[in-house]
Amino acid sequence: MSRITPWLARSPFVAILRGVRPEEVVPIAQAVVDAGWCVIEVPLNSPAPFASIARLSEALAADILVGAGTVRTPAEVDRVAEAGGRLIVMPHADVTVITHAARRGLMGLPGVYTATEAFAAIDAGADALKLFPAEIGGPALLKALRAVLPKELPVLPVGGVAPDTVAAWRAAGAAGFGVGSALYRPGDDAATVGERARTFVAALG
């Protein structure tokens, strides 16, 4: 079983807080947690991302899996680990980064779009796969990939996921979902983000 599977069993949603600032990250994440989510990703192209990851790790470590997104180098993996993050999310499938994350004991969630990328990531030690950009291929692409991928390996579509598409993605074999701008945009307050998070939870049925 993948190390991320127990987290996805609690809630299949990954909150992508791209652009969040350290001074606001904890209340926004708390609103998401209160809505039932438990995996929070701070992309590294956000302001002071390692400070945000450290604050989340200190404030909510008992309740959530804290990770970094848009991770592109082994050095960034090291900085995420030092900040207390435990999940490495990537836009691509660089096997050097995947291997380094596994060596550091962090969970790896690389981005893939083809079977070639998927199996290279699996062989490098990925804990799960991020189908990205998911909206281009849609559920049909995921269904095709699921026919050949290991059944126990979670695949999470990222890009364009909305409450009204959750059912179709689940039917195609999605184990979870990464949700970015449909959940949080820079400048949104905690109450707004919490309400959107609840809308996604309601879409699970």
Rosetta blueprint (number, residue, H / E / L):
1 M L
2 S L
3 R L
4 I L
5 T H
6 P H
7 W H
8 L H
9 A H
10 R H
11 S L
12 P L
13 F E
14 V E
15 A E
16 I E
17 L L
18 R L
19 G L
20 V L
21 R L
22 P H
23 E H
24 E H
25 V H
26 V H
27 P H
28 I H
29 A H
30 Q H
31 A H
32 V H
33 V H
34 D H
35 A L
36 G L
37 W L
38 C L
39 V E
40 I E
41 E E
42 V E
43 P E
44 L L
45 N L
46 S L
47 P L
48 A L
49 P H
50 F H
51 A H
52 S H
53 I H
54 A H
55 R H
56 L H
57 S H
58 E H
59 A H
60 L H
61 A L
62 A L
63 D L
64 I L
65 L E
66 V E
67 G E
68 A E
69 G E
70 T L
71 V L
72 R L
73 T L
74 P H
75 A H
76 E H
77 V H
78 D H
79 R H
80 V H
81 A H
82 E H
83 A H
84 G L
85 G L
86 R L
87 L E
88 I E
89 V E
90 M L
91 P L
92 H L
93 A L
94 D L
95 V H
96 T H
97 V H
98 I H
99 T H
100 H H
101 A H
102 A H
103 R H
104 R L
105 G L
106 L L
107 M E
108 G E
109 L E
110 P L
111 G E
112 V E
113 Y L
114 T L
115 A H
116 T H
117 E H
118 A H
119 F H
120 A H
121 A H
122 I H
123 D H
124 A H
125 G L
126 A L
127 D L
128 A L
129 L E
130 K E
131 L E
132 F L
133 P L
134 A H
135 E H
136 I H
137 G H
138 G H
139 P H
140 A H
141 L H
142 L H
143 K H
144 A H
145 L H
146 R H
147 A L
148 V L
149 L L
150 P L
151 K L
152 E L
153 L L
154 P L
155 V E
156 L E
157 P E
158 V E
159 G L
160 G L
161 V L
162 A L
163 P H
164 D H
165 T H
166 V H
167 A H
168 A H
169 W H
170 R H
171 A H
172 A H
173 G L
174 A L
175 A L
176 G L
177 F E
178 G E
179 V E
180 G L
181 S L
182 A L
183 L L
184 Y L
185 R L
186 P L
187 G L
188 D L
189 D L
190 A H
191 A H
192 T H
193 V H
194 G H
195 E H
196 R H
197 A H
198 R H
199 T H
200 F H
201 V H
202 A H
203 A H
204 L L
205 G L
